[in-house]
Amino acid sequence: MQLNDPRLFRQLAYVNGMWTAGDQGRDLAVDDPATNEVLGHVALLERDQITASVTAAEQAFAHWRSLSVNERAARLHAWHDLLQAHREDLAVIMTREQGKPLADARGEVDYGASFIQWFAEEGKRAGGETIPSHLPNAMLGTLREPVGISVMFTPWNFPLAMITRKAAAALAAGCPVIVKPAGETPYSALALAELAERAGIPAGVFNVVTGDAEMVSEVLCNDTRVRSVSFTGSTRVGKLLMKQSASSVKRMALELGGNAPFIVGPDMDPDEAAREALAARFQTAGQDCLAANRIFVHASIYEQFIERFAVHMKQLRVGNGLMDVDIGPLIHSRAVDMACALVDDAVHRGARLIAGEQSMAPGANFFMPTLVADITPEMRVFREETFTPVAAVCAWEDEEAVIAAANDTEYGLAAYVYTHDVRRIYRFMRGLDYGMVSVNTIKMTGAPVPFGGIKQSGLGREGGHAGIEEYLDTKYFCLGNMPSVSGS
């Protein structure tokens, strides 16, 4: 991998400030999804080494929490600046291991860095309060203290930003962290560790462990010294982590699956709506929990919308993310198989296949953008989080019915509404059972935003003021027998 700074490409885990190989010498090959070329290998740590990462974090905790908020903020700001200085190398690493277009990878580096900058300052604002006393001669109040060792399981679709969104909040609060990146995309996490070390974040405060996912989660979730767990990924795995963490009642922050509705009102221009829906559906090749999964278009503009969507979709450039493309590969061949199965199921159940010629796919892990129309709730593409570049559309006429259809899912992460009718906006915004509703824009996230869902899309929030709350405990104090204050 050609980088301006080759030291950013690391193939060993990072524990207690040291680059660490597995005790048994085992490793895992990491492939470039665009070419199936082996990029390199990553160490597979053993059970005792995972436990040692907790010990390292435990030993580092006292010093890190004792630093002033300004000192911690200075280290975080230095980390942020290093991400920006090495933006191009970080983007190349991400594109090679994940597949997304280089422009998208650069955007993710900026997005990820913004959380470090935000929480560096947010840590200065995480104060307690003075409580007016109901007890005679007593002083009451609260302190905000770091939860303790925080473990973070992060996904392959956003291999850098999902780490910084979690870790920056925890570090700002005074918590040491242990990151377990996805096996498909470990190199972005390890590059972050290299830059964290350069930024002066002490040994044991930021650790990246690599190894068998089931073993790592079992060890970390069962260790009573770990006080909080944050996970971004599937609802199925999130439930497993909750079970593993239940015996020690850990703090949980879960950003799980999504099945986002995209509702287009009758007053929208079909071409404008199609362009927006296209962008919402195919971001990160559809491998995005915020991607528009089910597109509901008012019947009065339905066929026009389909026509314009197909025209714009056929103009998308598909190929290796290092080239000038709009859509890169899927993460592996299983994702391609899933896309094929979803389309086949929809067509078998009566959907119209509008466009999506797979003979033009430039490689084994590529799936050409596809549009299916007239979907119904019986189809998998309606009910499941698809994580593929398959757009699924249906018509609606009645507002209450389309809100009910949009809410007919176990998920509740994000929803999109496109209309210029203020009253309709209000009804949809209040009626949609989702943690986030975006109106007339697909750009809804950012460092100041309390990102998160409801129902089986997760627990807690990341980003904004709420993000640091996941890593702080409230300690109440009562100082009795205080001297009385007499009036003059």
N, C-alpha and C positions, 0 to 999 in steps of 0.2 A: 504494500500500500504506500503510495507516494504522498508524503506529507512534508510540509515545511519544517515541522518539528516532529521527527520520528519517535521521540520519547512519549508522545501522546498515545501511541499504539502499544498497549500493554496486554500481555497474555497471562498474567498471574493475578491472583486475588490480592487484595490490599487489606491487611489486618494489622492493627497496632502500629501503623506507620511503616510497615515492611511489605515488600512484594513477595507473595507467598505461593509456593507450589504445593500441590497435594502431597500428603505424606507417602501415599502409595504411588506417586508419579503418574496418576491417571489424568487424562485430559479429555476435552470434548472438542470436536471439529466444529467450526463456525463457517457457514456458507454464505456467499453472496447470492441472494435470491434471484438476481437478474441473470446470472451466468451459471449458477450452481458450482462455481469455483470455490475451493476452500480458501478462505481468507486467512485463517490461522487457527489456533487452538486456545482453549482457556482451561485453567486448572480446575480440577474437581477436588475440592477439599473433602476431608474425611470428617466424621462425626465429632471427634475430639477437637479438630481445628475450628469447627463452627462454635463449639462451646468456648474455645479460647477467644473467639471474637467477642463474646459476651463478657468474658473476664476483662479483656482489654478495655471495652467500653465502660465497664464498672469502675475500673481503676482511673480512667480518664475523667469520669463524671465530676468528681469533687473539684478538680481544678477548673474545668470548663464552666461549671455553674458559678464558681466563685469570681470569675472575671466580671468586670463591670459591663453593663450593656453596651457602652461605647467601645470597649475592647472587642467584644464579640462582633459588633457591627463593623468595626474596621476590618476584621478578618473576612467577613462576608463581602464587604465592598471590594476587597482585594480579589476575592474569588470571582465576583461578578466581572471585574475589569479583565481578568485573565481569560474568561470565557469570550468576552468581546474581542480581545486581542488575537485569540486563536479560533475565531469564528469559522474561517474557511476550512481549517483542518478538522474541526469538530463536525462540520457539515459533511465533509467527504467520508469520515468514519461512519457517520449515521447512514448516508446513502449506500455505502458499500454493505453494511450489515443488515439494514432494514429494507432498502430498495426505493424509498421515496425520492422524488425528484430533488435535485440539488437545491433548487430555489426554495422548496418546502423545508428542506433540512436547515438551510440558513435561517429561515423564519423560525424554526423551532429553537435554534440556538438563542436567538433574540428573545423569544418567548420564555425559554427556560431561565435565561439570565435575569429577566425582569422580576422573577419571583425572588431571586437572591437579593436584588436591590430593594424590593418592597419589604421583605421580612427583616432585612438589616435595620430598617427604620421602625418597623412595626414592633420589634423587640423593645424599643425604647418607650413604647406607649402601653405596654402590658402591665399596668399598675393595679394595685388593690384599692380598697376604699375605707373610709372612716364611717362607722355606723353610729348614728345618734343613740346614746345609751339609754336603755330602759331600766338599768340597774343603778342603784346609788353608788357614787364614787367609783365608777368603773369606766374603763376605756375599751371600746369595741372596734374591731376592724378586720380586714382581710389582707392576706399576702398572696401573691401569685408565685408559685414555685414550679420548677420544671418537673414534669411527670417522672422522668428517668430514661432509661435505655429504650430507644424507639427503633423498631424493626420495620423496614419498608420493602415490600414486594412490588416490583414495578414491571410494566408490560413492554412488549416489543414494538408496539405501534408508535409510541412516543418515548423512545429510550433515554432521552436526556431530560426533557421538560417534566416528566412525571417524577423524576428523582428530585430535581431542584424545587418543585412545588411542595414536596413533602419535607425534604431534608432542610431547606432553608428555614422553614417555620420551626422545625424542631431545634436546629442549631441556635437560632435567635432566642428561643425560649430557655436555652441552657441544657438541652438534652443531647447526649451522644447518640449517633445513629449507626445502624447496620443495614446496608442496602443489599438486597438479593435481586439482581437484574434478571430479566428473562434470558434463558439459555440461548435464544436466537440472536440476542443483541447485547452482549456483555461489554463491548468495547467502548461504547459511549459512557457507560458507568465508570469504567476503569480510567478513561481519560479525565473524567470529572475528579476522580481520586487524585490523579497526578497534579491537577491544577489546585485542588484543595490543599495539598501538601505545600505547593509553592506559595499559596496564599497565607500560610502560617497557621492553618488549622491543626492543632496538636495531634500527635499520635493517639490512636484509640477513639478519637472523637468522630471521625468519619471513616467507616470501614465498608469495603465492598467484598462480599463473599460470593463465590461461585461454586456450584456443585449440584448434585441431584436435588431437584426442587422439592420432592416429597420428603427427603431426609432433612433438608435444611429447614423446611417449615415445621417439621415435627420437633426438631431440636430447639429451635428458637421459640416456638409457641408454647412449649412445655417448660421452658426455663423461667422460673419465678422471678429472676432478676430483670427480665424483659417486662417493661411496664406498659408499653403500647405497641400496637400493630397497625400499620397502614398498608392498604392493598388496593391496587387498581388492576382490574381484570374481570373475568367472567363471574356471574352470579354463582355458578356452581362452585368454583374454587373459593369464592368469598365465604360461602356457607361452611366449607370444610375448615377454613382458617378460624371461623367463629367457634366451631366445635373444638378445635385444638386449643384455643385460647380460653375456653370457658372455665376450665378447672382452676385457673389462676386469675380469673376475672380481669383480663387485660382491657385497657382502653382500646377501642376499635374505631378506625376510620376506614370506611369501605366505599370505593367508587367503582360500581359494578356495571352490569350491562345496560344497554339502552335499546329502545325501539321507537325512535323519534318520529312523530307525525309531522308532516309539512302540509299545512292547510292553505289553499289558495282561494281567496274570495272572488265573487262574481265581478267585482269592480276592477280587477287587475288586468293589465295588459298581458296577453298570453305569452308574448315573446319575452318580456321582462321577467315574468314569473318563471318561465322555463329556464332562463339563464341562471336565476337565483337557485332554483331547485337543482339544477345540474351541479352547481358548485357545492351545494349542501350534501348532495348524494355522493359525489365522487372524490371528496377530499380524502387524502391518504388512501386512494384507490378503494374507497368505501370501508376501509379498515379503521373505523373511528367510531367511538361510542356516541358521538354527536351527529354522525351522518344521518341524513334524512332517510328513514327506512321505508315509510309508507307515505306516499304523496297523494293527498286528497285534493282534487281540483273540482271547482264548481261546474256543474253540468253545462252551464251556458257557454263556457269557454273550453270545455274538456278536449274536444277533438283538435281545436286549434293549438292548445297547449301541447298535446302529444306530437303534433306535426313539428312545432318549433323545437321541442325538446330533442326529437330525433335528429333534426338538422344540426343543432349545436353539438350533440353528442358525437356525431360522426366526424366532427372536426377535431376532437380531442386526439392528441398525439400520445401514443403508447410506446414505451421502450425503456431502455436502461436509464436509471435516474441520473447518471452522469452526463447524459445527453440533454438536449433541449426538448423535454417532453412534459406532458401534463400528468400522466399516470404511469407509475412504475409497476413492477411486478407485485404479485401477492407474496406473502411471507414464505409459503412453501406449497408443494403440490397438493396437499390436503385441502388447502383453501380453494384451489382451482376445482377440485372434485366437489367441494361444497357448493360453489357457484353453479356448476353444471347441474347438480341435483336440485337446487332451488328453482332454476329455470325449467327443468324437465317437469318438476312437480306442478309448477304454476300452469304450464301449457297443458299438461294432462288434465288439470282440473278446470280448464276453460279459458285461461288467460290468452290474450293476443301477444305473440312475440312480434314486436314492432321493429326492432333492430338489434344486432349483436352478432356479427359474423366472426366466429371463433377461428376460422382458417387463417385469419390475418394476424393472429397472436404471434409476437416475435420470439417467444420462448416458452419453455415448459411451464414456468410459473406465472405466465401472463394470462389474463382473462380480459377479452375486449369488452368495453362498456356495453351494457345490454339494457334494453327497455322492454318491460312487459306491462301490458295494460289490462284493465278490467279485473284487477285482483279482488279476491274475496277472503273473508276471515278463515276459510277452511285451508287456505294455501299456506305452506311453510313460510313463504316470503312475507306474508302478512304477520305471522305470529312470532317468528324468530328474529333475533338480532343477526343479520345476515353477514356482516363484515366482508362484503364482496362488492364489486362494481356492477351490481344489478339494481336498476331503478324500477320500482313497482308503483303503478299509478291506478287510481280508481276515481270515479265521479261521486259527487255529493250534491244534495239539494237542500236538505233540512239541517239547520244549525245544531239543534239538539241531538239529532241522529249522528252527525259527524263528530261532535264532541264525545258522544258515547262510544263511537267506533274507535276514536283516537285513544280513549282511556281504557279500551278493552285489551289490556296487556298487564303482565306482572311487573313491567318496568315503569319507571317514572323519572327519567333523567332530564331530557330536554324535549321541547316542542317548538315548532316554528309556525308563525301565522303571517300570511301576506294579504293585507287588505288596507284600504285607506279610510274605511268607515270607522269612526271613533267608537261608536256604540258597539259595533261588532268586535272591535279589538278588545274592548272591556269584557264583553261576554266570553270571548275565547280565553282571554288571559286569566280570568277567574275560574272558568269552567274546566280548563285542562288540568289534569291531575299529574303535574310534573314539577320537579324542583326548579326548573329554569324554563322560561318562555321567552323566545326572541321574536320580536315583531318587525317585519320588513327589513331584516338584516340577518345574515348568517354569522356575522362577527359578534359574538357575545361574550367571549372569555377574555381573561386578562388577570394580572396580578391583584387588582383591587376587588375582584369578583368572588363571592362566596360560592364556589363551584360544588355542585353535588345534587343528588337526586333523592327521591322518596320511594316508597314501596320497596320492591326488591332490586332497586338500583343503588342502594347503599345507605350508609350511615355517616353523618358528619359532613363537614364542608372543608374544602381546600381553597386557599387564596383568601384575600380580603382580611378583615380583622378576625373573622371566624376561623381562619386557617391556623393561627397561632394558638387559639383556644384548645385545639386538640392535644397540645403538648404542655399545657399548664394545669396545675391543680390549684384550687382555692383553699387556702388555710385560714380558718377563722381564729382570731385570738380575743381573749377577754382578760384585761389587766384589772384585777380587783384591788380594793383597798387603796385606791389612788387618793391623793389629797383633794379635799373639796375646794372648789373655787368660790370664794366669797365675793360678793359684789362690793363695790366701793361706795 
